[in-house]
Amino acid sequence: MVVVLEDKHYPQHHITVASTHLIGDPNQIVTRLEEQQTLLTTIHRSMNESRAVQKSCIICGDFNSNEVSSNYEFMTHQQLPNSFVDAETGKQVNNHVPFQHPVRGLRSAMTTSFSREPPCTFITDTLYKTVDFIFYTGSLNVTAGYWYDAWNLNTRQPGLPNEAEPSDHIAIVAEFN
């Protein structure tokens, strides 16, 4: 989902906000990158159609990969070669063309706030992993970031969701100005 918001205090500042849930199969690295490429191209088009003086964007969601993955690198570096090893899975990836996207300057709200990503946003009975991220660009400033301390969940059941926590993901929050 992609929406464009107008800053009520400064109407010439438009903020494009997108939420995503990328494919979860770890063997589908190319498909996940293609999903990202489509999302980022759509966001770029939306930002270009705006007549605002200042343009920013926020992209958040379940990327189904961690901060060492090619998906994370693609978000923050705008491109990947057509042949590379995915650092998360150790798998060789070959694509007919390099991956590129047009949204410049994406950075993580959590690394801006804490100099790192949360330790965990997704828990099963055998897996603790960070797969949820908030990226932003433009003139936005992160004023605060929050995440729930997953290591101290007081539950009687392993994994999420469970009787104490109704979601299979742990929320992360960023405040911007």
C-alpha positions in Angstrom: 0.0 0.0 0.0 1.3 3.5 -0.9 -0.3 6.7 0.3 0.8 10.4 0.0 0.3 12.6 3.0 0.4 16.4 3.1 2.1 18.0 6.1 -0.7 20.1 7.7 1.9 22.6 9.1 3.8 22.9 5.8 1.5 22.0 2.8 4.4 22.0 0.4 5.9 19.0 2.1 4.4 15.6 0.9 5.3 12.4 2.6 4.9 9.1 0.7 4.2 6.2 3.1 4.4 2.6 2.0 3.8 -0.7 3.9 4.9 -4.0 2.5 5.0 -7.7 3.3 7.6 -9.4 1.0 7.5 -13.1 0.1 8.7 -15.3 3.0 10.3 -18.2 1.2 14.1 -17.9 1.8 14.7 -19.6 -1.6 12.9 -16.8 -3.5 15.6 -14.1 -3.1 15.1 -12.9 -6.7 11.3 -12.7 -6.3 11.7 -10.7 -3.1 14.1 -8.3 -4.8 11.7 -7.9 -7.7 8.9 -7.1 -5.2 11.1 -4.5 -3.6 12.0 -3.1 -7.0 8.3 -2.7 -8.0 7.5 -1.1 -4.7 10.4 1.4 -4.9 9.6 2.3 -8.5 6.0 2.9 -7.5 7.1 5.1 -4.6 9.5 7.1 -6.9 6.7 7.6 -9.4 4.3 8.8 -6.7 7.0 11.2 -5.4 7.6 12.6 -8.9 3.9 13.2 -9.5 3.7 15.4 -6.4 4.1 19.1 -7.0 5.4 19.6 -3.4 8.6 21.5 -2.7 9.8 19.0 -0.2 9.3 15.3 -0.7 10.0 12.5 1.8 9.1 8.8 2.1 8.7 6.2 4.8 8.7 2.5 3.9 7.9 0.0 6.6 6.9 -3.6 6.9 7.9 -7.2 7.0 10.8 -7.7 4.6 11.2 -11.4 5.5 15.0 -11.0 5.6 17.5 -9.6 8.1 19.9 -6.6 8.1 22.8 -8.6 6.5 20.6 -9.7 3.6 20.8 -8.6 0.0 17.3 -7.2 0.5 18.5 -4.8 3.2 21.5 -3.9 1.2 19.3 -3.2 -1.9 17.1 -0.8 0.2 20.1 1.2 1.5 22.5 1.1 -1.5 20.0 1.4 -4.5 21.6 -1.4 -6.4 22.9 -4.9 -6.5 25.0 -6.6 -9.2 23.4 -9.3 -11.3 25.5 -12.0 -9.6 26.2 -12.0 -5.8 26.1 -14.1 -2.7 23.2 -13.3 -0.3 24.9 -12.8 3.1 21.9 -14.0 5.0 21.4 -17.3 3.3 24.9 -17.9 1.8 23.2 -18.6 -1.6 24.6 -17.6 -4.9 22.1 -15.3 -6.8 22.2 -14.9 -10.5 19.9 -12.5 -12.3 19.9 -11.5 -16.0 20.3 -7.8 -15.1 21.5 -5.9 -12.0 18.9 -4.8 -9.5 18.4 -1.0 -9.3 15.9 1.3 -7.7 15.4 5.1 -8.0 14.7 6.1 -4.4 17.9 7.8 -3.1 19.1 8.1 0.5 17.0 5.4 2.2 18.2 4.8 5.8 16.9 2.8 8.7 15.0 4.7 11.4 16.1 2.2 14.0 19.8 2.5 13.1 19.4 6.3 13.2 17.9 6.0 16.7 20.0 3.2 18.2 22.9 2.6 15.8 21.5 -0.9 15.2 18.4 -2.8 14.3 16.2 -4.4 17.0 17.5 -7.8 18.2 14.3 -9.5 17.2 11.0 -8.7 15.6 9.8 -12.3 14.7 9.7 -15.3 17.0 8.9 -18.9 16.4 9.6 -21.8 18.7 13.0 -22.2 17.0 13.8 -18.8 15.5 14.5 -15.3 16.7 15.0 -12.9 13.8 14.7 -9.3 12.8 12.6 -9.0 9.6 10.7 -5.8 10.2 12.2 -2.5 9.3 11.3 1.2 8.9 13.2 3.0 6.1 13.0 6.8 5.4 14.4 9.4 3.2 14.1 13.1 2.5 13.9 15.9 5.0 12.4 13.8 7.8 14.3 13.5 11.1 13.9 10.6 13.4 13.1 12.0 16.9 12.5 8.7 18.7 12.5 5.0 18.1 10.9 2.2 20.1 10.9 -1.6 20.1 9.5 -4.1 22.6 12.1 -6.2 24.5 11.5 -9.6 22.9 14.0 -11.3 25.1 11.8 -10.6 28.2 8.5 -11.8 26.9 6.7 -13.3 29.9 4.9 -16.2 28.2 4.3 -19.9 28.9 4.3 -20.8 25.2 7.3 -20.6 22.8 7.0 -18.5 19.7 4.4 -16.0 18.6 1.5 -15.5 18.4 0.5 -17.0 21.8 -1.9 -16.3 24.6 0.1 -13.3 25.9 1.1 -11.8 22.5 -1.5 -11.8 19.7 0.8 -11.1 16.8 3.6 -13.1 15.2 5.7 -10.0 15.0 7.0 -7.6 17.6 6.2 -3.9 16.9 8.8 -1.3 16.1 7.9 2.4 16.1 9.6 5.5 14.8 8.7 9.1 15.4 9.6 11.7 12.8 9.5 15.5 12.5 
